[in-house]
Amino acid sequence: MIFDILKQGHRFANYVAFKRNRLRLLGLMKRGLKVGRNVYIFQDVEIDLGYPYLIEIGDNCRIGKDVLILAHDATTFRELGITRLAPVKILEGSFIGQRSIILPGVTIGPRALVAAGSVVNRDVQEGRAVAGNPARPYTTFTEILGRVGNEASEDNIYDFRDIEKGTLSPEIIRENADKKGIAFVRTVPSHDPFYINTDMEKIRTNAEDAYKRFVAMSNKKGLRKD
């Protein structure tokens, strides 16, 4: 009984936190933050409250949890009485990993990747992948796609729809992930509240189309059947 009450209280607290987070994001968009179509912004992303109108997030970008995006730098304020402002652009199709920090004046992408925990203080060129503090290039998005594609096989790719229907249990995924060292999930949930300006049906259709292209390409090479 007590456990059920605590669980319900936890769910309610999470719901309140989520709604507050989304309302803050909508408020920033009303104050000039530019967000494109089909953008995924996870919870607890911190976007410069003072200068949101200097920040632009392009179509099809994904922003991970606890990312910090700054458009101002007050380092010199005490000595010079001025604060430096500089626009931030995260261009189409870029991915920003969890707990990364994006500093003023940075342009990322298009189709670039920032690894989790990175501090980005300079531009990231199209298609590059960066990591570290400060973030430096270490590969390309295309190379990552190729490497991940090579790790996928017919028996370690699972359909998210089976998870939603309850026909695929977490135990099965965990067991196979332990056995093979890795697992993959195809498509997206039928509902995901972290998407902005999005038609979820279109997102799912695009994901299915991308998966079909991947399978067709893999079949030409011979998709692994381990």
C-alpha positions in Angstrom: 0.0 0.0 0.0 2.7 2.5 1.0 4.8 1.4 -1.9 1.9 2.1 -4.3 1.4 5.5 -2.8 5.1 6.4 -3.1 5.1 5.1 -6.7 2.1 7.3 -7.6 3.7 10.3 -5.9 6.9 9.7 -7.9 5.0 9.6 -11.1 3.1 12.7 -10.3 6.4 14.6 -9.4 7.9 13.4 -12.7 4.8 14.6 -14.6 4.9 18.1 -12.9 8.6 18.4 -13.7 8.1 17.4 -17.3 5.2 19.9 -17.7 7.2 22.7 -16.1 10.2 21.9 -18.4 8.0 22.0 -21.5 6.3 25.2 -20.5 9.8 26.8 -20.0 10.8 25.6 -23.5 7.7 27.1 -25.0 8.3 30.3 -23.2 11.8 30.5 -24.7 10.4 29.9 -28.2 8.0 32.8 -27.7 11.0 34.9 -26.7 12.8 34.1 -30.0 14.4 30.7 -29.6 14.3 29.1 -33.1 13.4 25.4 -33.2 12.9 23.6 -36.5 10.7 20.7 -37.5 11.0 17.2 -36.0 13.4 18.3 -33.2 13.9 16.1 -30.2 14.8 18.0 -27.0 15.0 15.8 -23.9 14.2 16.9 -20.4 16.4 19.3 -18.4 18.1 20.9 -21.4 19.2 24.3 -20.2 18.9 27.0 -22.9 20.3 30.5 -22.2 17.4 32.2 -20.4 18.7 35.7 -21.0 19.3 35.5 -24.8 17.2 32.7 -26.3 16.7 34.7 -29.5 20.4 34.2 -30.3 20.0 30.4 -30.4 18.8 28.4 -33.4 18.2 24.6 -33.6 17.6 23.3 -37.1 15.3 20.6 -38.4 15.7 16.9 -37.3 18.2 17.7 -34.5 18.4 15.7 -31.3 19.4 17.3 -28.0 20.2 15.0 -25.1 19.4 15.3 -21.4 21.1 18.0 -19.3 22.7 19.7 -22.4 23.6 23.4 -21.7 23.5 25.9 -24.5 24.8 29.4 -23.8 24.7 32.5 -25.9 26.4 34.8 -23.4 29.7 34.9 -21.5 30.0 37.2 -18.5 33.6 36.5 -17.8 34.7 40.1 -18.4 31.6 41.8 -16.8 33.2 42.6 -13.5 36.4 44.2 -15.0 35.1 45.7 -18.2 31.4 46.1 -17.4 30.4 44.3 -20.6 29.1 40.8 -21.4 30.0 39.0 -24.6 27.0 37.8 -26.7 27.3 35.5 -29.7 24.8 33.4 -31.6 24.7 29.6 -31.5 23.5 27.6 -34.4 22.9 23.8 -34.3 22.2 23.0 -37.9 20.0 20.4 -39.6 20.3 16.8 -38.5 22.9 17.3 -35.8 23.1 15.2 -32.6 24.1 16.7 -29.2 24.9 14.1 -26.6 23.9 14.1 -23.0 25.5 16.7 -20.6 27.4 18.5 -23.4 28.0 22.2 -23.1 27.7 24.5 -26.1 29.4 27.8 -25.7 28.6 31.2 -27.3 29.5 31.8 -31.0 29.5 28.1 -32.0 28.0 26.7 -35.1 27.5 22.9 -35.2 26.7 20.9 -38.4 24.7 20.2 -40.4 24.7 16.5 -39.6 27.4 16.7 -37.0 27.7 14.8 -33.7 28.8 16.0 -30.3 29.6 13.1 -27.9 28.1 13.1 -24.4 29.9 15.3 -21.9 31.7 17.4 -24.5 32.5 21.1 -24.1 32.2 22.8 -27.5 34.0 26.1 -27.8 34.6 26.2 -31.6 32.6 25.4 -34.7 31.9 21.8 -35.7 32.1 21.3 -39.4 29.4 19.4 -41.4 29.4 15.7 -40.8 32.1 15.7 -38.1 31.9 14.0 -34.8 33.7 15.7 -31.8 34.3 14.7 -28.2 36.2 15.9 -25.1 36.8 19.1 -23.2 37.4 21.1 -25.3 35.7 19.1 -28.0 37.9 18.0 -30.9 37.2 15.9 -34.0 37.7 12.2 -33.7 35.8 10.7 -36.7 32.9 11.5 -39.0 29.2 10.8 -38.7 29.4 8.7 -41.8 32.1 6.5 -40.2 30.0 6.1 -37.1 27.0 5.0 -39.2 29.1 2.4 -41.0 30.6 1.1 -37.7 27.2 0.8 -36.0 25.7 -0.8 -39.2 28.4 -3.4 -39.1 27.5 -4.3 -35.5 23.8 -4.9 -36.3 22.6 -8.3 -37.3 19.1 -9.9 -37.9 19.0 -11.3 -34.4 20.0 -8.3 -32.4 17.6 -5.7 -33.9 14.3 -5.5 -32.0 11.1 -3.7 -33.0 9.9 -1.0 -30.6 6.3 -1.8 -31.5 6.8 -5.2 -29.9 7.9 -3.6 -26.7 4.8 -1.3 -26.7 2.5 -4.3 -27.4 4.2 -6.3 -24.6 5.2 -9.2 -26.9 8.9 -8.4 -26.3 10.0 -8.4 -22.7 13.0 -6.4 -21.2 14.4 -9.8 -20.0 14.7 -11.0 -23.6 16.5 -7.8 -24.7 18.8 -7.9 -21.7 19.6 -11.6 -22.1 20.5 -11.2 -25.8 22.4 -8.0 -25.2 24.5 -9.7 -22.5 25.1 -12.6 -24.9 26.0 -10.5 -28.0 27.4 -7.5 -26.2 25.0 -5.1 -28.0 21.4 -4.7 -29.1 19.4 -2.3 -31.3 15.8 -1.1 -31.4 14.2 0.0 -34.6 11.5 2.7 -35.1 10.2 5.0 -32.4 7.5 5.0 -29.7 4.0 5.8 -31.0 4.0 8.8 -28.7 7.1 10.7 -27.5 6.5 14.0 -25.6 10.1 15.2 -26.1 9.6 16.0 -29.8 8.9 19.6 -30.8 7.0 20.7 -34.0 6.6 17.1 -35.0 4.2 14.8 -36.8 5.0 11.5 -34.9 3.5 9.4 -37.8 5.9 11.1 -40.2 8.8 10.4 -37.8 7.9 6.7 -37.6 7.5 6.5 -41.4 10.9 8.2 -41.9 12.4 5.8 -39.4 10.9 2.8 -41.2 12.2 4.1 -44.6 15.7 4.6 -43.2 15.6 1.0 -41.8 14.5 -0.4 -45.1 17.4 1.4 -46.8 19.8 0.1 -44.2 18.5 -3.5 -44.7 18.7 -3.2 -48.5 22.3 -1.9 -48.3 23.2 -4.6 -45.7 21.8 -7.3 -47.9 24.0 -6.3 -50.7 27.0 -6.7 -48.4 25.5 -9.8 -46.7 23.7 -8.9 -43.5 25.2 -10.9 -40.6 23.1 -13.7 -39.2 25.1 -14.6 -36.1 
